Amino acid sequence: MESPSTYFSGFNINDLLYLGEAALRTLWISFWAISIGSFIGIFLGLALSVSRVIAYTLGAVLDVFRSVPLIIQLVLFFNFAPIIGLRLNPFEAGLIVLIVYTSAYVANVARGGIEAVGIPMRRAARSLGMTYWQDLRYVVWPIGLRAVFPAWVGVALGVLKDSALVSILGYIELLKASQILMTRTQEAILILSIAGAFYFALSYPISYYATRLEQRWSE
Amino acid sequence: MDYNFHWRPVFKSLPDLLESALLTLEVAILSMILGILFGLALSLIRIKMTGPLKWFAVSWIELARNTPALLQLFFFGFGLGAFGIHFSPFLIVLLGLTFNNSGYLAENFRGGFNSIPDTQIRASLSLGMNNFQTYTRIIIPQVLRVVYHPMTNQMVWAVLMSSLGMLVGFRELSGETQFFASKTYRIFEYFAATAIIYYVIVKIILGLSRLMASRLFKY
């Protein structure tokens, strides 16, 4: 009798390409989530720093997204969207949740950056005749960015890694692809190591660069 | 909108959900305790030692920080099967979270140790304290102050990450929720209730940590 292992086919070079393609999809969804989420998050952070009332109300809402596991948020939204009549594919649903999640974190980072600048500096800018937006663009942005750039990189890398959870909605990114391959080839450790290497290759250079940058700025 | 919300099954299984929330807390707390021990060891090895031991610590830390937590769980769950090691779902989650927590905490501790100037060690040694006394009475209390908030955050993360247990068959809060949700098809309602429970747990942890901080750091 043949052994059952013949039902499975081994890992070959095409599978590596398949994983590479999936890694690009991980990069793709994270790229949009990070860029759109950061853009929204900066304005949310600005709103948080404007008034105390907004800080308490909006802050409490954003806090929810940081206190509930991302996986729960994904399942919840994916099942809520059809209730209000939205037809979303896994990519869209996952991207929307990731954007909201990112912006909730970036809002806090941005608020920290704005507060790092300090009121006297901003009053000085205004009394030099700058408008509100000029003050933000030429004074708050460059100084605040320096203060919180490492924190922002941390958030961005977190989103890159958390994008793995979108796999549960069925979007075939790196982790989902490796699950599919594990089912077919039964070579879990090899495939998980390759997937891990892909994630590491995406994440480590950025985190290394950010640490170096932080060291250089702190000197 | 032609979806009817049914909350009754959720209320009926609320005791079960709350009981599984205790399991969530249990695995998170255990992984935190182990994570602090391993993290402390890893950070000290990374600072003080050279050679293969340092190489081991650095690769543990960087792997834990630069790959998704879910991938790490899969590694303990499915990957180690290649060596004939099979863990129970509880152990998979506990080991995965411990691996992850240790990596992040080690970096926090390293930051804490680096923030204490060497002169403090020399001063306490010249006051006649031995190495052990120097660490337990002078260095660790100061480091604790620096790493307290990052440690609180990590505890919150541990609770949130334990929700990944649902994907490796662990019946903690998320796994239990998924079990009930697939039994009753009330996915949205169940996961909404779970989101609230997670939110409350996180708030309790943050509140307790603030309370403890006001007692610990009086001076």
Chai-1 contact restraints between the chains, C-beta under 6 A:
chainA,res_idxA,chainB,res_idxB,connection_type,confidence,min_distance_angstrom,max_distance_angstrom,comment,restraint_id
A,S67,B,Y199,contact,1.0,0.0,6.0,A-B,restraint_1
A,S67,B,V202,contact,1.0,0.0,6.0,A-B,restraint_2
A,V68,B,A195,contact,1.0,0.0,6.0,A-B,restraint_3
A,V68,B,Y198,contact,1.0,0.0,6.0,A-B,restraint_4
A,V68,B,Y199,contact,1.0,0.0,6.0,A-B,restraint_5
A,P69,B,L160,contact,1.0,0.0,6.0,A-B,restraint_6
A,P69,B,S163,contact,1.0,0.0,6.0,A-B,restraint_7
A,I71,B,S163,contact,1.0,0.0,6.0,A-B,restraint_8
A,I72,B,F191,contact,1.0,0.0,6.0,A-B,restraint_9
A,I72,B,T194,contact,1.0,0.0,6.0,A-B,restraint_10
A,I72,B,A195,contact,1.0,0.0,6.0,A-B,restraint_11
A,V75,B,F191,contact,1.0,0.0,6.0,A-B,restraint_12
A,L76,B,F191,contact,1.0,0.0,6.0,A-B,restraint_13
A,N79,B,I187,contact,1.0,0.0,6.0,A-B,restraint_14
A,N79,B,F188,contact,1.0,0.0,6.0,A-B,restraint_15
A,F80,B,F188,contact,1.0,0.0,6.0,A-B,restraint_16
A,I83,B,Y3,contact,1.0,0.0,6.0,A-B,restraint_17
A,K161,B,P68,contact,1.0,0.0,6.0,A-B,restraint_18
A,A164,B,P68,contact,1.0,0.0,6.0,A-B,restraint_19
A,A164,B,L70,contact,1.0,0.0,6.0,A-B,restraint_20
A,A188,B,F78,contact,1.0,0.0,6.0,A-B,restraint_21
A,A188,B,G79,contact,1.0,0.0,6.0,A-B,restraint_22
A,I189,B,G79,contact,1.0,0.0,6.0,A-B,restraint_23
A,I189,B,A82,contact,1.0,0.0,6.0,A-B,restraint_24
A,L192,B,F74,contact,1.0,0.0,6.0,A-B,restraint_25
A,L192,B,F75,contact,1.0,0.0,6.0,A-B,restraint_26
A,L192,B,G79,contact,1.0,0.0,6.0,A-B,restraint_27
A,G196,B,T67,contact,1.0,0.0,6.0,A-B,restraint_28
A,G196,B,L71,contact,1.0,0.0,6.0,A-B,restraint_29
A,Y199,B,T67,contact,1.0,0.0,6.0,A-B,restraint_30
A,F200,B,N66,contact,1.0,0.0,6.0,A-B,restraint_31
A,F200,B,T67,contact,1.0,0.0,6.0,A-B,restraint_32
A,S203,B,N66,contact,1.0,0.0,6.0,A-B,restraint_33
A,Y204,B,N66,contact,1.0,0.0,6.0,A-B,restraint_34
